[in-house]
């Protein structure tokens, strides 16, 4: 069962999965796909052709413009913005109003389990890696590795996070790599040449 607030606008042709909750004044456009057991907060905009996986949380007033792809279990914080135009203009050089045929939409993709903090801006085209965390207020202008912790304007990597969302602590360093430890779960991660993965994967 989908639970929609009476003020939410879900256009004909939008797909919303079982168990998803859509709150006040959210707008889901025709052609958008929202998975199962998601929470779509107050005032969220989901553009046509956007694909959102299962068990995602998209918090109040986030703007998810097409053709964004959000994988399972991702968290999009309040007032986050995904752009979709590298060269935005309201009009063409001849002064005519731009239409959807006058530009090529480029998207943001968000990996499984990733989190994007409040008021962050992701400038398309860009990918946020699986289980990465983007700090509140950051401006992401380049791809983010899996498990990376990003902050600042423009965003830069300041560490690693585990699947529990906590910053990892360096355990052992050796040459171009290291092992990292989650202080909450005790799970170990392996870093090699700027990439991180779970030690048991």
N, C-alpha and C positions, 0 to 999 in steps of 0.2 A: 504494500500500500504506500502510495506517495502522499505526503502531507504538505499541502500548500496553503499558505496564508491567503485569505481572500483578496488581499491587495497585490499579491504576486502576479506577474504577467508571464505566462508560459505560452508562447506562440504555437499555433497549429504547425505541426511538422517538427517540433522539438521532441526529443526523447529523454525521459527522466526515469531512472531505474527504481525498482522496488526499495522501499525503506528510506528513500531520500526525503529530506525535509527542506522546503523552500520557504524562507521567511519574508517578512513584509517588504513590499516594493521591489523585490528582486525581479529581474527581467531576463528571461531565457529565450533567445531568438530561434526562429525556425531554422532547422538544420543542425542545431547544437545537440550534442549527445552528453548526457550526464549519467554516470553510473549508479550503482546501487549503494544504499546506506551512506549517502553524502549529506553534508549540511551546507546549504547555500544561504548565506547570511542576508541580513536586511540591506536592500539597495544594491546588491551585487548585479553586475551586468555580465552576461555570457553571450558572446557574439555568435553569429551564424557560422556553422562549421567547426566550432570549438569542440574538442573531445576531452571529456573529463572522466577519469577512471572511477573505480569503486572506493568507498570509504575515504573520500577526500573531504576536507573542511575548507570552505572558502568564506572568509570572514567579511563582516559588514563593509559595504561600499567598495569592494575590490572590483576592478575593471579588467575583464579577461577578454581581450579582443581577438578576433579571428586572425589567423588560423591556429591558435594556441592548442597545444596538446598537454594535458596534465595527467600523469600516470597515477596508478593506485596509491592510496595512502598519503598523498601530498597535502601539505598545509599551506594555504595562501592567506596571509594575515590581513588585518583591516586596512583598507584604502591602498592596497597594492595595485600597481598599474603595469599591465603588459602592453607595450606599444606594438604597432604593426606596420609602420611606414618609416623607412629610412630617410626620406626626403619630403617631409610633410609640407603641403601647400593647400590652401583653400581654393586657389584659382590656378588655371593654366597660364603660360606666358602670354597668351592673347587676352587674358582677363576673364575668360569664361569659367564658370564654376566647375570645379573638378567633380567627376562622377566616379563610380566604382570601376569604370572601364579605363580611367586615366592613370591608374597606379597599380602596382603589384604588391599585394599584402604579403608580408613576411611575419613569421610567427615566433613565439617563445615556446620552448618545450621544457617540461618539468619532469624529472625522473621520479621513480618510485620512492616514496617516503621522504622526499625533500621538503624543507620548510623555508618559507619566504616571509620575513618579518614585516611588521606594520609599516606602511608608507614607502616600502621599497619600490623601485622602478626597474623593470627589466626591459632593456632596449633591444628589440628584435633586429636581426635574427640572432638568437642566443639559446643555448641549452644549459639548464641547471641540472647537474648530475644527480644520480640517485643518492638519497640520504644526505645530501648537502644541506647546509643552513646558510641563508642569506640574512644578515642582521637588519634590524629595523632601520629604515632611512637610507639604505645602501642604493647605489645606482649601478646595475650590472650591465656592462657593455661588451663582455667577452664570455666565452663558454666557461662554465664552472665544473671542475672535476667532481666525480663521485666523492662523497664524504667531506668535501672541502667546507671550511668555515670562512665566509666572506663578509667583509665590512668596509664601509667608507664610500667616498665619492671621488673618482670611480671606485667600485668595489675591488678589493685585492684580498688575496688569501692570507688569513692570519693564523690558521691552524687547521686541525681536523676534528670532525665530530663522528661519533658512532651512531648506530641505529637507535639508541636510546635518546639521542639528541644532546648528549653532554660532550663537552670538549675532551678530547683524548689526551692522555699524558704519555710523553715519550718513555719507552721502556728500555730499549737497547738500540744504539745507533751503530751502523757498520758501513762505512764507505758512502755510497750513494743511496743507501736505504736505512730503514729503521723498523722497529716494531713499536706499536702503540697500544695502550691499555685503556679500556673504558672504566672509569672510576665507579660506575654504577653496576654494570653487569659482569665486570671482570673479563669480558671478551677481548681477545687480542686481534690486532689488525697489522697488516704488513705493508710497508711503503717501499716502493722501488721506482726510481726515476720519476718522481713527482706523481705517482699513482698510488692509490690505497685500495686494499681489499681485505675482507675478513680472512683471518688465518685458517679458518675451518672450511672455507669455500673452495 
